[in-house]
Amino acid sequence: MDNDKISVCLSLSLSLSLSLAPLARARAHTHTHTHTHTHTHTHTHTKFSIFLLVLLDQSIKFTAYVKISVA
């Protein structure tokens, strides 16, 4: 049972990182086009914030999914 939980978590975290990378890149790319005249420092900070928000959102969804599927 514990091994099943571990493998579920591992496969979820793998798929999370795989799906997250292109998503974050796409968001950042879209952001670049909407705010072309923003300063580089602010822009980098905003990109990072967006990435964190996406990561948090995905983590919550995956945690909920793990709880449902493992319960």
C-alpha positions in Angstrom: 0.0 0.0 0.0 2.8 2.4 0.9 4.7 1.6 -2.2 1.6 2.4 -4.3 1.3 5.8 -2.6 5.0 6.5 -3.2 4.8 5.5 -6.9 1.6 7.6 -7.3 3.3 10.6 -5.8 6.4 10.1 -7.9 4.5 9.8 -11.2 2.4 12.8 -10.3 5.4 15.0 -9.4 7.0 13.9 -12.7 4.0 14.7 -14.8 3.6 18.0 -12.8 7.1 19.1 -13.7 6.6 18.1 -17.3 3.3 19.9 -17.7 4.4 22.9 -15.7 7.5 23.8 -17.7 5.8 24.5 -21.0 2.9 26.2 -19.2 5.2 28.6 -17.3 7.1 29.3 -20.5 3.8 30.0 -22.4 2.6 32.3 -19.7 5.9 34.2 -19.6 5.9 34.5 -23.4 2.4 35.9 -23.4 3.4 38.3 -20.7 6.3 39.5 -22.7 4.0 40.5 -25.6 1.5 42.4 -23.4 4.2 44.4 -21.4 6.9 45.1 -23.9 7.9 48.4 -22.3 8.3 47.1 -18.8 11.7 47.3 -17.1 13.7 44.1 -17.1 13.8 43.8 -13.3 10.1 44.3 -12.9 9.4 41.9 -15.8 11.6 39.1 -14.3 9.9 39.6 -10.9 6.4 39.4 -12.5 7.4 36.3 -14.5 8.6 34.6 -11.3 5.3 35.6 -9.5 3.3 34.1 -12.3 5.3 31.0 -12.2 4.8 30.7 -8.4 1.1 31.2 -8.8 0.9 28.5 -11.5 3.0 26.2 -9.4 0.8 26.7 -6.3 -2.4 26.2 -8.3 -1.1 23.0 -9.9 0.2 21.7 -6.5 -3.2 22.2 -4.9 -4.9 20.3 -7.8 -2.4 17.5 -7.6 -2.6 17.2 -3.8 -6.4 17.0 -4.0 -6.1 14.3 -6.8 -3.6 12.3 -4.7 -5.9 12.4 -1.7 -8.9 11.3 -3.7 -7.1 8.5 -5.6 -5.2 7.1 -2.6 -8.0 7.4 0.0 
